[in-house]
Amino acid sequence: MIVPRRVFLTAGQGQHPDRIHAFELALRDAGIEQCNLVLVSSVLPPGCRIVDREAGTAALVPGAITFCVMARDESDCEDAPLSTSVCIAVPKDGSRHGYIGECAGNGRTPEDIEAAARELAQGMLVTSLDIDTSRAYEVCAASPTISCVTRAKAGVWNVAVAVAVFLED
């Protein structure tokens, strides 16, 4: 089994006439373009430490299969708002698993996207413990969040990503 020991948050944006190239540029801006990304669901392993982006990207190996949770928003419409957010709900009890919530655009404000990612992560944590969501403060030690907000430029594809990247070592 592969069980990540560390995780870091990163975000980026890219613009290009080609949709896939715009996505590549967003990953480059996030510092993770050199990895073969595999999207996974939203479970934070027990004891998984959150590290900063600099330490996380320094640990990446070009070409490595790299697991992540990603929020992605894209558009080729002029002046379209793009917003993505990822939030980690870290349980106070380090022997328990946490959750990662991701949310993207759909015409909502950046603040709404960030709040939705936080509510999703914390909501999954508290419901896994079978307690009321209003009591998240009792079981959640931290909810670090990263977001990417931009406005689309005319005539090109625009991509925004927010990502939680897992590291095994």
ABEGO torsion letter per residue (X at the ends): XBBBABBBBBBBBBBBABAAAAAAAAAAAAGAAABBBBBBBABBBBGBBBBBAAAAAAABBBGBBBBBBBBBBBBABBGBBBBBBBBBBBBABAABBBBBBBBBEGGBBAAAAAAAAAAAAAAAAAAAAGBBAAAAAAABABBBBBBBBBBBBBGBBBBBBBBBBBBAX
